[in-house]
């Protein structure tokens, strides 16, 4: 029997429709690497029942869009801040009063209005945003002007090797120009169906949150003797994974199908597999995420049919294309009882 479950508050609660497909199952049981610690959280000190080499039905999709209202719930006025500091109201920017200076090592220094910027061959993309700390991740539909189009507009000099973007609050981002171009940086002015309240944001796909800038007022191209050092992802933030379900006060019966879901991402590395364990990390069953790319999250779906009575903890981890596995698995606990034990809320 298939049973719906509740998702954690503060995540994607009830707002995302999972699209199944594009999934390839790989029944590959693997021994847990030394990096996995099954005793990190307090609740993991409980003696759970165990099932080795857990099996289930797996699917994933990279085009699940985070609805606008959920994006706000996740990041806190996200269209304003999107991983940066929140604090601006929706009416802070008026299009006719918003200008961006573009200069430095260019042939045509320009000051462009937001309206003029929107005419520079805008693009619509689905891009993920992952905060520097915590597990908040969004897959957002954005509209903006690619960096390469800005460069054509001002005719950037051949010797330019550094991009510096400054926001109205003084925060600036300096990055090697080649790095920003390789990742197809984009100046975003719309998230979902809504315009960005603070004008324009710099998004550099497949990079750390430090490379995000909001309320952009200055774009400078320069020729430096040494380009800025590229900021790498913190080791503890590699191969992020999350389970979005919660089973408080819920009891399943043997034979019920539980549907788990969540996401995974790894900055500039593609996720190649999602792995599951029901025995505290002693064995893992891996499911490939074939053809997944690094610019979007992997939104996974795992359906498991309960096999025996007991209290279980499902651990989930992600594996990136370079072999890195999640430093800490994401976990969820569920209870399975005998006939007639199913919670009323699940009937």
Secondary structure, 3 states (H helix, E strand, C coil): CEECCEECCCCCCCCCCCCCCCCCCCCEEEECCCCCCCCCCHHHHCCCCCECCCCCEEEEECCCCCCHHHHHHHHCCHHHHCCCCCCCCCCCCCHHHCEEEEEECECCCEEEEHHHHCCCCCEEEEEEEECCCCCCEEEEEEEEEEHHHHHHHHCECCCCCEEEEEECCCCEEEEEHHHHHHCCCEEEEEECCEECCCCCEEECCCCCHHHCECCEEEEEEECCCCCCCCCCCCHHHCCEEEECEECCCCEEECCCEEEEEEEEEECCECEEEEEEEECCCCEEEEEECCCCCCCCCEEEEEEEECCCCEEEEEEEEEEECCCCECCCCEEEEEEEECCCCCCHHHC
